[in-house]
Structures are given as C-alpha cells and as structure tokens.
Amino acid sequence: MFENLCTLPLSSELFTQALHPTEPILAVGLSGGHVQSFRLPAVAGSSSDDDDVDTSVISTGTSTIDTEWRTRRHKGSCRTLAYSGDGEVLYSAGTDGLLKAADSSTGQVVSKILIPFDPSGKLDPPTLIHALTPQTLLLATDSAALHLFDLRAPSTLSTKPSQTHRPHDDYISSLTPLPPTENSTSGFSKQWVTTGGTTLAVTDLRRGVLVKSEDQEEELLSSVFVGGLPSRPGRSKGQKVLVGSSNGVLTLWERGVWDDQDERIIVDGGRGGGESLDALVLMPEGVGDGGKNVVVGVGDGTIRIVKLGMNKVTTELRHDEVEGVVGLGFDVEGRLISGGGSIIKVWQEKMNLEEEVEDDDSDDDEAGPKKRAMDGSDDDSDADSSEEEDRGRKSRKKRRKANRNKNVGNGIIGLKGLE
C-alpha cells in the first residue's frame, strides 16, 4: 500500500514529531534539545500558481527536503511538540522545564514560561502538548499533572495554568480530543481522552475529570479517535477511541462507555506478550482503500496497518531494524511520516516509478543553504545535552536500544540543509 520515498537522518535520537495542519512541513524534537523544521516537496499533481514550483517528486526524483530552520531550543531533551490550530505557532517543551511558543515559519521564540514544579518542588518534565482550541493549550507532565493554559493571544502564554487536573496515577502517555457534538456552537473540542499507566480517563474543559476506567492490567501508551464506523443497535454509535498497549493489543472503546473496553485486536502476538504499540494515526480519507484503517507504530521498528471491520493487520512496513516507531502522521499531501531512532521516513502509496534514481546523501548537503531566522532567540550551540538522564521514561515504553547514526538515504527525495 505504501512505498518508502526517502530516509531522513537526524542529528540525535527523535523524541517527538509534529506535522503542520495546512502545509507540507514537519517539525522534529530531538534528544539533544534541538528543534528542526523541514519542508517536504509537493507531490505530482499538486495545484500551484507558480509554474516554476517543482511538483515532480514522483516523475523525476529531483525534489528535496529543505531545512527551514534549526535551533537548540531546550537545554536537555525536547520531549514534545505541537502546532497551533492554524499552524502559525509551534509549541515545544523540554526537560529543562520550559514551555516555549515560536513562530513556526522562522523558529523565533515569541514567549516562554516555566512548567510548574512537581509536588516535591522539583522540575516536572513534560510528556505531551496539545493545542485544544485557539484559547486552550494542554500540557501533561511526568508527575501525572495535566495543566491547562489560557492563550490570551494567538502567540502568547499565560504565566501559570488556569487549571490543573490529575486524571491518572502515572504520567500521561497519550491525549486524544473528542470531536464536538452536533450541539456545539464553537466547533471546537471541549473533552478529551487520556491514557496513563493502566487506565483511560475523560476530562471536560469546564467540569474537569469526568470518568476513569478500571485498571486494564496492561500499560496504555497511545490513542486515536475513529468516527464513521458502522453503528449497531444498542450502545454502539460508530464512534470509538482506539488504544495501543504495551503488549501488542489494540483495544476499542465506545464513545460514552468508558468503564471498560469492548473489543480487542491483536497487532503483535509475541510469546509472553507482544511488542509495544507506541504510536497510532488514522489513515485520512482519500488515502488507502477507502475503508477505515489505523496505522500503528510498533516497538520492534515495524509499521502495521489495521483494517477496522476486518479487525486485523493487512500491511506491514519496516521503519527500522532496531529502534521502535515513536511518531506517526500524515502530511497535507497524504504522505505517511514515520519517526523513530535517529531517522524519519517518508512513505507514499501506489508509487509507479519508471526508473530508480540514486539518492545523493553526500557531505555537500552540509554546505547547502539553510533557512534560519533565529536572531539569537535561543542557544544554538553544540553543548552537551542531558539526553542520558531522559532515557528513563523512554525505557518504560520499550525504547531501550542505543542510538545509531543512520546517514544513508534510500529513496527518491534528496536531502538538503541537514546538520
């Protein structure tokens, strides 16, 4: 179903990735504290008012992935990234205890705050960020806190959270917003599902934590909402939250029935428990076979596509031979972006190439132009980071392998502006 276009090497281990909501732009957060923004080329057939824009990535193989900007954003690992709903702001948070908002096109920091300390008065490293609405930013931390920040202007952050909840006893591993109901006047989500430890919880923007599931006796790591499924008489309305576990099982939860799971799909059935399911993304409409498919990032370095309805794995891809897949997403062009270890891979379905084009991954890339606009807003030095101290949380999600330097491209997109 998908074919690998290229492999993009990174300067250190990937912790997080985020895709721009309206442009083919990928941002990555690395264990060395760097944040880097890449622009992917348009695909053949993309509309453009500029006849000179190269849209021949499939037909000629001459397109490149450009580095728009790169900076050492955090003194420590960059744990999590998120774009604002309009894509104008890129939020990042790291083990230095800072949450920063930057202009996504330049990387220029526009505001930053100190993440609240944990109950013992120590730094509380973040686990994820999510821009829920234009006014609300969600930030989860290692101490299981879920902070809500009021965004009083599109690019500013309040100095302290407006609310703090603790829906789980362990750190929050995933957050999935629930689509607004038909009665919504704003059109924005007001409720979200989180996983943490062995439980699932639902929190409301105004009413706080609404419900917490029973102990599932397996660690819950990832989640995604899927609507438009066939409804059934009784409680099924065709809306489910899918949750990936640490033992290779994908569980399905009916929206509104949060006490316990109602279906299970075995994605990896290894003896003694399968590999962890660390990342989930729903295949967008217009991509694939037209059905409901969920793409799963697995701890053994594979990407598996699960077809709902059949409830089984239909396709398996290989991201890496050693490192697990920690990031998955589809860009606005419908390409699958996978991340894990120290590489990013770009995949596109139904490739039909007439000839192979050799990838040029020479050292000349380093001499190429880089689009930077930092103007001293952050420390961009090569100082030693504290990435070693941040491996504890990753190992709990079965990411124990050592970093490997992967500098070999294997596709048809060239790499430009890499460091």
C-alpha positions in Angstrom: 0.0 0.0 0.0 2.9 2.4 0.8 6.4 2.7 -0.6 9.3 4.5 1.0 10.3 7.7 -0.7 13.3 8.6 1.5 15.1 8.2 4.8 15.9 11.4 6.5 18.8 11.2 9.1 18.7 13.2 12.2 21.5 14.6 14.4 20.3 12.8 17.5 17.5 10.5 18.7 13.9 11.5 17.9 11.7 12.2 20.8 8.7 13.8 19.1 7.4 15.0 15.7 4.6 17.3 14.6 3.0 18.0 11.2 1.8 21.4 10.1 -2.0 21.4 9.6 -2.1 23.2 6.3 1.4 23.0 4.7 3.8 20.1 4.0 6.0 20.9 6.9 7.5 18.5 9.5 8.9 19.6 12.9 11.0 17.3 15.0 12.2 17.5 18.6 15.4 15.6 19.4 17.1 14.2 22.5 19.9 16.8 22.1 17.4 19.6 22.7 17.2 20.7 19.0 14.0 21.5 17.2 14.2 21.4 13.4 11.6 22.3 10.7 11.6 20.6 7.4 9.6 21.5 4.3 8.7 18.5 2.2 8.2 18.9 -1.6 4.8 19.0 -3.2 3.7 15.8 -5.0 2.9 15.4 -8.6 -0.4 16.9 -9.5 -0.5 19.4 -6.6 -2.0 22.7 -7.6 0.2 25.8 -7.6 0.1 29.2 -9.1 3.8 29.2 -9.7 4.7 27.2 -12.8 8.3 27.0 -11.5 7.5 25.1 -8.4 8.8 21.6 -8.6 6.0 19.2 -8.2 7.8 16.3 -9.9 8.9 14.3 -6.8 7.5 11.1 -8.3 8.3 11.6 -12.0 11.8 13.0 -11.8 13.1 12.4 -8.3 14.7 15.9 -8.2 12.8 17.4 -5.3 14.5 18.0 -2.0 13.6 18.2 1.7 14.7 21.6 2.9 15.6 22.6 6.4 13.7 25.8 7.1 15.3 26.4 10.4 17.1 24.5 13.2 18.0 25.6 16.8 18.9 24.1 20.1 15.6 25.0 21.7 16.0 23.3 25.1 18.9 22.6 27.4 18.0 18.9 27.7 15.8 16.8 25.5 12.9 18.3 23.6 10.1 16.0 24.8 7.1 17.2 22.9 5.9 19.5 20.1 2.5 20.7 18.8 1.3 23.2 16.2 -1.5 25.7 16.9 -4.7 25.0 15.0 -3.8 27.5 12.3 -0.2 26.3 12.2 1.3 29.8 12.9 2.7 28.8 16.3 4.9 25.8 17.2 4.9 24.9 20.9 7.7 22.9 22.4 8.6 21.7 25.9 11.7 20.0 27.3 13.4 18.5 30.2 14.8 22.0 31.1 11.3 22.7 32.5 10.4 25.3 29.9 7.4 25.6 27.6 8.1 27.8 24.5 6.0 29.3 21.8 7.7 30.1 18.5 6.8 31.5 15.1 6.5 28.3 13.1 7.8 29.9 9.9 11.0 31.3 11.4 11.6 29.5 14.7 11.7 32.8 16.5 10.5 32.4 20.1 7.7 34.7 21.0 7.0 33.6 24.6 8.1 31.1 27.2 7.1 30.0 30.7 8.4 27.8 33.4 6.5 24.5 33.7 5.0 24.2 37.2 7.2 22.1 39.6 6.0 18.7 40.8 4.6 18.2 44.3 8.1 17.7 45.7 9.2 21.1 44.3 11.4 19.6 41.6 11.4 20.1 37.8 8.5 18.2 36.3 9.4 17.2 32.7 6.7 17.3 30.1 5.2 14.3 28.3 3.0 15.9 25.7 1.4 19.2 24.5 -1.9 19.6 22.6 -3.4 22.8 21.3 -7.1 22.0 22.1 -8.6 25.3 20.9 -7.3 28.8 20.0 -7.7 29.7 23.7 -6.5 26.5 25.4 -3.2 24.6 25.5 -2.9 21.3 27.3 0.4 20.2 28.8 1.0 16.9 30.6 4.0 16.1 32.8 5.9 13.2 34.3 4.1 13.7 37.7 0.8 12.9 36.0 -0.3 16.6 36.1 -2.4 17.9 33.2 -2.1 21.7 33.0 -4.5 23.9 31.0 -3.0 27.2 29.8 -5.2 30.1 28.7 -3.9 31.5 25.4 -5.0 35.2 25.6 -3.5 36.0 22.2 -2.5 33.6 19.4 1.2 33.6 20.2 1.4 34.3 24.0 1.3 32.0 27.1 -0.1 32.8 30.5 2.4 32.6 33.3 0.6 29.9 35.2 -2.0 27.3 34.3 -5.7 28.2 34.6 -6.5 24.6 35.7 -4.6 21.5 36.7 -6.0 18.0 36.8 -4.6 14.6 37.7 -6.6 12.0 35.8 -4.1 9.2 36.3 -1.7 7.9 38.9 1.1 7.6 36.3 2.4 10.0 33.6 0.0 10.8 30.7 1.2 8.8 27.7 -1.4 10.0 25.1 -4.1 12.6 24.6 -6.9 12.4 22.0 -9.6 15.1 21.7 -13.2 14.0 21.2 -14.9 15.8 18.3 -17.5 18.4 19.2 -21.1 17.2 19.3 -23.8 18.4 17.0 -25.0 20.8 19.6 -21.6 22.6 19.8 -21.7 26.3 19.0 -17.9 26.8 18.9 -16.9 23.9 16.7 -14.0 23.1 19.0 -13.4 20.1 21.2 -14.3 20.5 24.9 -13.5 17.0 26.0 -10.5 14.7 25.6 -9.4 11.2 26.3 -6.1 10.5 28.1 -4.2 7.3 28.8 -1.8 7.0 31.7 -0.4 3.9 33.4 -3.1 1.2 33.1 -6.1 3.5 32.9 -8.1 5.6 30.5 -9.8 8.9 31.5 -12.1 11.5 30.0 -11.7 15.2 31.0 -14.0 18.1 30.3 -12.8 21.6 29.7 -15.3 23.1 32.2 -16.1 20.2 34.6 -12.7 18.5 35.0 -12.2 14.7 35.1 -15.5 13.0 34.3 -14.6 9.4 34.4 -11.7 7.0 34.9 -11.7 3.4 33.7 -11.0 0.3 35.7 -7.4 -0.9 35.9 -6.7 -2.6 32.5 -3.8 -4.6 33.8 -1.7 -3.5 30.9 0.1 -0.2 30.2 -1.8 2.0 27.8 0.6 4.0 25.5 -1.2 5.6 22.5 -4.7 6.5 21.4 -6.7 7.8 18.4 -10.4 8.6 17.7 -12.2 6.9 14.8 -15.7 8.0 13.7 -18.0 6.9 10.9 -17.9 3.2 11.9 -21.0 1.1 11.4 -23.4 1.6 14.2 -25.2 -1.3 15.9 -28.4 -1.5 17.9 -27.8 -0.8 21.5 -24.9 1.3 22.7 -22.7 1.5 19.5 -22.9 4.8 17.7 -20.0 4.1 15.4 -17.5 6.3 17.3 -14.6 4.7 19.1 -11.3 5.5 20.7 -8.6 3.0 19.8 -5.8 2.5 22.4 -2.4 0.9 21.9 -1.0 -1.1 24.8 2.5 -2.3 25.9 1.8 -5.9 25.0 0.8 -5.6 21.3 -3.0 -5.4 21.7 -5.2 -2.6 20.3 -8.3 -2.0 22.4 -11.5 -0.3 21.2 -13.6 1.9 23.5 -17.1 3.0 22.5 -17.5 6.8 23.0 -19.6 7.4 26.1 -19.0 4.0 27.5 -15.7 4.5 29.3 -15.8 1.9 32.1 -14.2 -0.8 30.1 -13.0 -1.7 26.5 -15.4 -3.6 24.2 -13.1 -5.1 21.6 -9.5 -6.2 21.3 -7.3 -6.6 18.2 -4.1 -8.4 18.4 -1.5 -6.4 16.4 1.6 -8.2 17.7 1.1 -11.6 19.4 4.5 -12.5 20.5 5.0 -15.2 23.1 4.8 -13.8 26.6 3.2 -10.5 25.3 3.7 -8.7 22.1 5.7 -5.5 21.2 4.5 -2.1 22.5 2.1 -0.1 20.3 3.7 3.4 20.8 2.0 5.4 18.1 -1.4 5.5 16.3 -2.8 7.5 13.5 -6.0 7.2 11.4 -5.5 7.0 7.7 -7.1 10.0 6.2 -9.9 9.9 3.6 -8.6 9.6 0.1 -5.6 7.5 1.2 -5.7 3.7 1.0 -8.6 1.5 0.1 -11.3 3.9 1.2 -12.1 2.0 4.4 -11.2 2.8 8.0 -7.6 2.0 8.5 -5.4 2.7 11.5 -1.6 2.9 11.2 0.3 1.5 14.2 3.9 2.3 15.2 5.4 -0.8 16.9 8.3 -1.2 19.3 10.1 -3.6 17.0 10.5 -0.9 14.3 7.6 -2.0 12.1 4.6 -0.1 11.0 1.4 -2.1 10.8 -1.9 -1.1 9.1 -5.0 -2.5 10.8 -8.2 -2.5 8.8 -11.2 -1.9 11.0 -14.2 -4.1 10.3 -11.9 -7.0 9.5 -10.0 -6.1 12.7 -6.7 -7.5 11.5 -3.3 -6.4 10.3 -3.3 -6.1 6.5 0.1 -4.5 5.8 3.4 -4.4 7.5 6.2 -1.9 6.7 9.7 -1.6 8.2 10.8 1.7 9.6 13.9 0.4 11.4 15.6 -2.9 12.2 16.3 -2.0 15.8 14.5 1.2 17.0 10.8 1.4 17.7 8.4 3.8 15.9 7.6 6.7 18.3 5.9 9.1 15.8 3.4 8.7 13.0 1.4 11.2 11.0 0.0 12.1 7.6 1.0 15.4 6.0 -1.4 17.5 3.9 -0.3 15.7 0.8 -1.4 12.4 2.2 2.1 11.0 2.8 2.8 8.9 5.8 5.6 10.2 8.0 7.2 7.8 10.5 9.8 8.6 13.1 11.9 6.6 15.5 15.6 6.2 16.5 17.5 8.8 14.6 15.6 8.7 11.3 12.5 9.9 9.7 10.9 8.0 6.8 8.5 9.4 4.2 6.1 7.0 2.6 3.7 7.4 -0.3 1.1 4.9 -1.6 1.0 3.5 -5.1 4.4 4.5 -6.3 4.9 3.9 -10.0 8.4 4.8 -10.9 9.8 4.2 -14.4 13.3 4.2 -13.2 15.3 4.2 -10.0 17.0 7.5 -9.0 20.1 7.2 -6.8 19.9 9.2 -3.6 22.6 11.8 -3.1 23.5 11.8 0.6 26.9 13.3 0.3 28.6 15.7 2.7 27.8 18.5 0.2 24.4 18.8 1.9 26.1 20.4 4.9 27.3 23.2 2.7 23.9 23.9 1.3 21.8 26.9 2.3 19.7 26.7 5.4 16.6 28.7 6.1 17.2 30.2 9.5 15.7 33.2 11.2 16.6 32.7 14.9 18.5 36.0 15.5 19.8 34.8 18.8 16.4 33.8 20.2 17.8 30.5 21.5 21.1 28.9 22.3 22.1 27.0 19.1 25.4 25.8 20.4 26.6 22.2 20.3 26.9 22.0 24.1 26.5 18.6 25.7 22.9 17.8 26.4 21.3 15.9 29.2 19.8 13.3 27.0 21.1 10.4 29.0 19.1 11.4 32.1 15.9 11.4 30.0 16.1 7.7 29.0 14.1 6.5 32.0 10.7 7.4 30.6 11.5 6.1 27.1 12.6 2.7 28.5 9.2 2.4 30.2 7.7 2.3 26.7 10.2 -0.3 25.5 12.6 2.1 23.8 15.8 0.7 25.3 18.0 0.4 22.3 21.1 2.6 21.9 21.2 5.4 19.4 22.6 4.6 16.0 23.9 7.1 13.4 21.9 6.5 10.3 23.2 8.7 7.5 22.0 6.7 4.4 19.1 7.8 2.3 17.2 5.2 0.4 14.6 6.9 -1.7 13.9 9.4 -4.4 13.8 12.6 -2.4 17.1 14.4 -1.9 18.1 15.8 1.5 19.1 19.4 1.7 20.2 21.6 4.6 20.8 18.9 7.1 23.2 19.1 10.0 
